[in-house]
Amino acid sequence: MAENNDSACSHAGHSDSEELDQAVKECLKKIKHKVLVFSGKGGVGKSTVSVNLALSLANTGAKVGLIDIDFHGPSVPVMLGLQGYKAIQGKDGMMPYEKGNLKVMSIPFAVGDENSAIIWRGPMKMHVIKQLLGYVQWGELDYLIIDSPPGTGDEPLSVCQTIEDADGAILVTTPQEVAVSDVRRSISFCEQLKLPVLGVIENMSGFVCPECGKVVDIFKSGGGKEMCQQMEVKFLGSIPLDPSVVASGDAGKVFVQENSGSPTEKAFADIVSKINFE
């Protein structure tokens, strides 16, 4: 795996870029569905959606992989309680963290101190993304979920250029206009790259008071759905603002596993049922 600077990448026995490209092709052949999770801005719960989406799919019995390519702010290790985990180098590549039918890879698993800043330019990021695909032993998967950083920068572009047959992107927003307007740009990004938009999820949509049961629209509600109607993209559903989602993430526990049967868990399951992966 690449070192944390802009010097040449190194990987034992795999220094040739053509060999890396071939390894990526062989990896992608074994994965039925590839889904990118985007957001126009940070702080909308994109990684929370990625993790719970991956586990919701795994709960159906599917074999699922989850890649965290947010190099500058990886959240997946914290949300899964995997801080300090280091990937083992196997004979055919690095081993992702594996539990049941879920496999996970994040940049802190592969490089140095998880608190160290990643200082890479675009070409380095592209190379490392290819390494995370080609030199990690993903094996046969039904789904690969890619948690991308917010915005339309190097990492989302690199993934789109590397995974040419991706099923599409799921976009995460919150209801307020400042977030919805950024998602409009993400939809434009997908259109320019001819990447299908599988749908939009409105996160933090209404807060259900645990004391009285009254719904309070802290961040308004319905902004994501209205935007979908205007831009003619699929609205997948809303996820309420639930304090237990935050508590689960901070504790390194997956909400959909810890809160089976809750309204928020049912919202995730309903969203999964609406996504057309074909």
C-alpha positions as a printed NumPy array, in Angstrom:
array([[  0.   ,   0.   ,   0.   ],
       [  1.166,   3.536,  -0.697],
       [  3.103,   5.471,   1.881],
       [  1.608,   8.654,   3.327],
       [  3.272,  11.052,   0.882],
       [  3.519,  11.751,  -2.841],
       [  6.457,   9.446,  -3.495],
       [  6.077,   6.405,  -5.728],
       [  3.692,   3.767,  -4.447],
       [  5.128,   0.435,  -3.495],
       [  3.563,  -3.007,  -3.126],
       [  5.487,  -6.216,  -2.765],
       [  5.579,  -7.955,  -6.13 ],
       [  3.117,  -5.492,  -7.702],
       [  4.956,  -2.424,  -9.021],
       [  3.704,  -2.462, -12.585],
       [  0.647,  -0.319, -13.351],
       [ -0.575,  -2.707, -16.053],
       [ -0.496,  -5.543, -13.538],
       [ -2.487,  -3.412, -11.112],
       [ -5.085,  -2.582, -13.781],
       [ -5.426,  -6.283, -14.552],
       [ -5.825,  -7.097, -10.847],
       [ -8.634,  -4.52 , -10.644],
       [-10.394,  -6.075, -13.646],
       [-10.154,  -9.544, -12.112],
       [-11.539,  -8.219,  -8.811],
       [-14.486,  -6.444, -10.428],
       [-15.433,  -9.554, -12.406],
       [-16.252, -11.281,  -9.117],
       [-18.566,  -8.516,  -7.861],
       [-22.15 ,  -8.48 ,  -9.124],
       [-23.182,  -4.978,  -8.045],
       [-21.061,  -1.889,  -7.358],
       [-22.744,   1.066,  -5.661],
       [-21.216,   4.44 ,  -4.795],
       [-22.577,   6.514,  -1.915],
       [-22.177,  10.263,  -2.492],
       [-23.14 ,  13.454,  -0.72 ],
       [-22.881,  17.033,  -1.888],
       [-21.553,  18.226,   1.466],
       [-20.206,  16.827,   4.704],
       [-22.195,  16.29 ,   7.872],
       [-25.284,  14.758,   6.279],
       [-24.69 ,  11.212,   7.54 ],
       [-23.301,   9.677,   4.354],
       [-21.023,   7.209,   6.154],
       [-23.822,   6.275,   8.549],
       [-25.987,   5.483,   5.53 ],
       [-23.153,   3.526,   3.865],
       [-22.523,   1.346,   6.918],
       [-26.185,   0.655,   7.632],
       [-26.938,   0.081,   3.946],
       [-24.13 ,  -2.485,   3.775],
       [-25.403,  -4.288,   6.882],
       [-29.021,  -4.123,   5.696],
       [-27.937,  -5.879,   2.499],
       [-25.851,  -8.371,   4.469],
       [-28.897,  -9.111,   6.639],
       [-30.654, -10.391,   3.51 ],
       [-27.976, -13.087,   3.233],
       [-25.986, -11.305,   0.514],
       [-22.181, -11.205,   0.478],
       [-21.261,  -7.554,   0.897],
       [-18.067,  -5.514,   0.731],
       [-17.688,  -1.99 ,   2.112],
       [-14.817,   0.299,   1.005],
       [-14.209,   3.58 ,   2.803],
       [-12.324,   5.882,   0.395],
       [-12.75 ,   9.039,   2.435],
       [ -8.972,   9.236,   2.912],
       [ -9.041,  12.536,   4.816],
       [-11.907,  11.733,   7.181],
       [-12.534,   7.982,   7.343],
       [-15.522,   7.297,   9.604],
       [-16.208,   3.627,   8.924],
       [-13.584,   2.258,  11.381],
       [-15.163,   4.227,  14.257],
       [-18.725,   3.259,  13.305],
       [-17.8  ,  -0.422,  13.226],
       [-15.587,  -0.323,  16.324],
       [-12.483,  -1.164,  14.285],
       [-10.089,   1.544,  15.457],
       [ -6.569,   0.136,  15.543],
       [ -7.377,  -2.754,  13.212],
       [ -4.536,  -3.523,  10.807],
       [ -5.096,  -5.494,   7.621],
       [ -3.059,  -8.682,   7.305],
       [ -0.967,  -9.148,   4.192],
       [ -1.879, -12.485,   2.66 ],
       [ -0.211, -14.376,  -0.142],
       [ -2.602, -12.936,  -2.741],
       [ -3.108,  -9.486,  -1.265],
       [ -4.378,  -7.72 ,   1.823],
       [ -7.163,  -9.246,   3.865],
       [-10.172,  -7.006,   4.588],
       [-11.807,  -7.113,   7.99 ],
       [-14.395,  -9.863,   7.795],
       [-17.359, -10.679,   9.974],
       [-20.057, -13.012,   8.735],
       [-20.852, -12.089,   5.15 ],
       [-19.516,  -8.507,   5.435],
       [-15.997,  -7.496,   4.371],
       [-14.635,  -4.021,   5.169],
       [-11.601,  -2.023,   4.041],
       [-10.615,   1.507,   5.059],
       [ -7.357,   3.367,   4.531],
       [ -6.397,   3.338,   8.259],
       [ -6.358,  -0.48 ,   8.063],
       [ -3.544,  -0.291,   5.507],
       [ -1.353,   2.659,   6.434],
       [  0.402,   3.846,   9.614],
       [ -1.18 ,   5.771,  12.451],
       [ -4.952,   6.18 ,  12.046],
       [ -4.615,   9.724,  13.432],
       [ -2.002,  10.715,  10.856],
       [ -3.089,  13.128,   8.115],
       [ -3.178,  11.704,   4.582],
       [ -1.342,  14.088,   2.249],
       [ -1.909,  12.868,  -1.308],
       [ -2.574,  14.532,  -4.634],
       [ -5.045,  13.22 ,  -7.224],
       [ -2.796,  10.694,  -9.038],
       [ -1.78 ,   9.1  ,  -5.724],
       [ -5.41 ,   8.802,  -4.662],
       [ -6.295,   7.137,  -7.966],
       [ -3.475,   4.62 ,  -7.505],
       [ -4.474,   3.794,  -3.923],
       [ -8.128,   3.346,  -4.891],
       [ -6.988,   0.826,  -7.488],
       [ -4.882,  -0.909,  -4.826],
       [ -7.877,  -1.14 ,  -2.492],
       [ -9.743,  -2.911,  -5.28 ],
       [ -7.044,  -4.985,  -6.97 ],
       [ -4.785,  -5.915,  -4.065],
       [ -7.431,  -6.656,  -1.423],
       [ -8.9  , -10.155,  -1.298],
       [-12.568,  -9.313,  -1.808],
       [-13.445, -12.616,  -3.452],
       [-16.992, -13.249,  -4.69 ],
       [-19.407, -10.492,  -3.65 ],
       [-23.038,  -9.725,  -4.35 ],
       [-22.575,  -6.04 ,  -3.501],
       [-19.689,  -3.63 ,  -3.07 ],
       [-20.621,  -0.366,  -1.322],
       [-18.138,   2.49 ,  -1.811],
       [-18.308,   5.237,   0.824],
       [-16.928,   8.313,  -0.965],
       [-15.93 ,  11.657,   0.549],
       [-18.347,  14.564,   0.144],
       [-18.313,  16.676,  -2.98 ],
       [-17.252,  15.954,  -6.553],
       [-13.465,  15.842,  -6.215],
       [-10.648,  13.403,  -6.906],
       [-11.919,  10.336,  -5.057],
       [-15.441,  10.125,  -6.567],
       [-14.002,  10.861, -10.014],
       [-11.279,   8.219,  -9.597],
       [-13.791,   5.57 ,  -8.526],
       [-16.085,   6.357, -11.462],
       [-13.153,   6.097, -13.882],
       [-11.96 ,   2.841, -12.316],
       [-15.347,   1.08 , -11.979],
       [-16.807,   1.654, -15.413],
       [-19.691,  -0.78 , -14.928],
       [-20.936,   0.544, -11.576],
       [-24.672,   0.114, -11.013],
       [-24.885,   3.733,  -9.977],
       [-24.798,   6.171,  -7.087],
       [-26.958,   6.714,  -4.022],
       [-26.99 ,  10.353,  -2.907],
       [-27.475,  11.382,   0.721],
       [-28.841,  14.751,   1.804],
       [-30.545,  16.43 ,   4.703],
       [-33.793,  18.353,   4.11 ],
       [-32.51 ,  21.93 ,   4.289],
       [-31.762,  23.81 ,   1.075],
       [-28.049,  24.287,   1.812],
       [-27.606,  20.501,   1.608],
       [-30.126,  19.865,  -1.164],
       [-28.464,  22.431,  -3.449],
       [-25.15 ,  20.585,  -3.104],
       [-26.839,  17.302,  -4.022],
       [-28.075,  18.921,  -7.226],
       [-24.413,  19.367,  -8.17 ],
       [-23.747,  15.721,  -7.327],
       [-26.566,  14.711,  -9.677],
       [-24.995,  16.881, -12.381],
       [-21.656,  15.165, -11.673],
       [-23.254,  11.752, -12.183],
       [-24.976,  12.875, -15.394],
       [-21.719,  14.186, -16.863],
       [-19.997,  10.868, -16.095],
       [-23.001,   8.856, -17.337],
       [-23.294,   7.236, -13.903],
       [-26.895,   6.235, -13.098],
       [-28.445,   7.813, -10.014],
       [-30.079,   4.959,  -8.1  ],
       [-31.849,   7.403,  -5.84 ],
       [-31.675,   9.988,  -3.091],
       [-31.984,   9.408,   0.664],
       [-33.128,  12.234,   2.92 ],
       [-31.35 ,  11.75 ,   6.239],
       [-32.187,  13.467,   9.553],
       [-35.735,  14.009,   8.313],
       [-37.793,  14.847,  11.362],
       [-37.017,  14.11 ,  15.019],
       [-39.341,  11.924,  17.027],
       [-39.33 ,  13.085,  20.636],
       [-38.674,  10.037,  22.86 ],
       [-40.784,  11.597,  25.633],
       [-43.979,  12.709,  23.89 ],
       [-43.732,  11.113,  20.441],
       [-44.193,  14.462,  18.69 ],
       [-42.348,  14.882,  15.393],
       [-40.241,  18.044,  15.176],
       [-38.716,  19.022,  11.824],
       [-35.405,  20.349,  13.124],
       [-33.894,  20.512,   9.636],
       [-37.271,  20.921,   7.9  ],
       [-38.432,  17.879,   5.913],
       [-39.301,  16.991,   2.364],
       [-36.539,  19.019,   0.704],
       [-34.911,  15.925,  -0.748],
       [-38.172,  14.542,  -2.083],
       [-39.118,  17.85 ,  -3.69 ],
       [-35.7  ,  18.11 ,  -5.332],
       [-36.073,  14.572,  -6.724],
       [-39.379,  15.517,  -8.331],
       [-37.8  ,  18.6  ,  -9.901],
       [-34.762,  16.733, -11.237],
       [-36.632,  13.54 , -12.129],
       [-34.576,  11.184,  -9.989],
       [-35.846,   8.465,  -7.666],
       [-36.55 ,   9.314,  -4.042],
       [-35.638,   6.275,  -1.928],
       [-37.001,   7.454,   1.392],
       [-36.415,   9.387,   4.582],
       [-34.478,   8.427,   7.687],
       [-35.525,  10.203,  10.899],
       [-33.095,  11.945,  13.211],
       [-32.676,   9.269,  15.862],
       [-30.327,   9.762,  18.861],
       [-29.697,   6.02 ,  18.996],
       [-28.135,   6.153,  15.499],
       [-25.527,   8.591,  16.812],
       [-24.988,   6.548,  19.971],
       [-24.545,   3.347,  17.968],
       [-21.996,   4.941,  15.64 ],
       [-19.945,   6.413,  18.492],
       [-20.006,   3.057,  20.282],
       [-18.835,   1.186,  17.183],
       [-22.115,  -0.697,  16.841],
       [-24.217,  -0.93 ,  13.703],
       [-27.636,   0.59 ,  14.268],
       [-29.628,  -1.828,  12.091],
       [-28.202,  -4.762,  14.053],
       [-28.65 ,  -3.242,  17.49 ],
       [-32.14 ,  -1.818,  16.918],
       [-33.999,  -4.413,  14.896],
       [-37.653,  -3.552,  14.475],
       [-37.279,   0.153,  15.284],
       [-38.842,   2.737,  12.927],
       [-35.396,   3.837,  11.753],
       [-34.258,   0.248,  11.083],
       [-37.456,  -0.322,   9.11 ],
       [-36.726,   2.862,   7.143],
       [-33.327,   1.452,   6.119],
       [-34.889,  -1.877,   5.135],
       [-37.566,  -0.1  ,   3.105],
       [-34.915,   1.936,   1.278],
       [-32.954,  -1.203,   0.391],
       [-36.114,  -2.773,  -1.045],
       [-36.585,   0.237,  -3.353],
       [-33.115,   0.235,  -4.909],
       [-33.049,  -1.251,  -8.373],
       [-29.657,  -2.944,  -8.72 ],
       [-30.412,  -4.474, -12.099]])
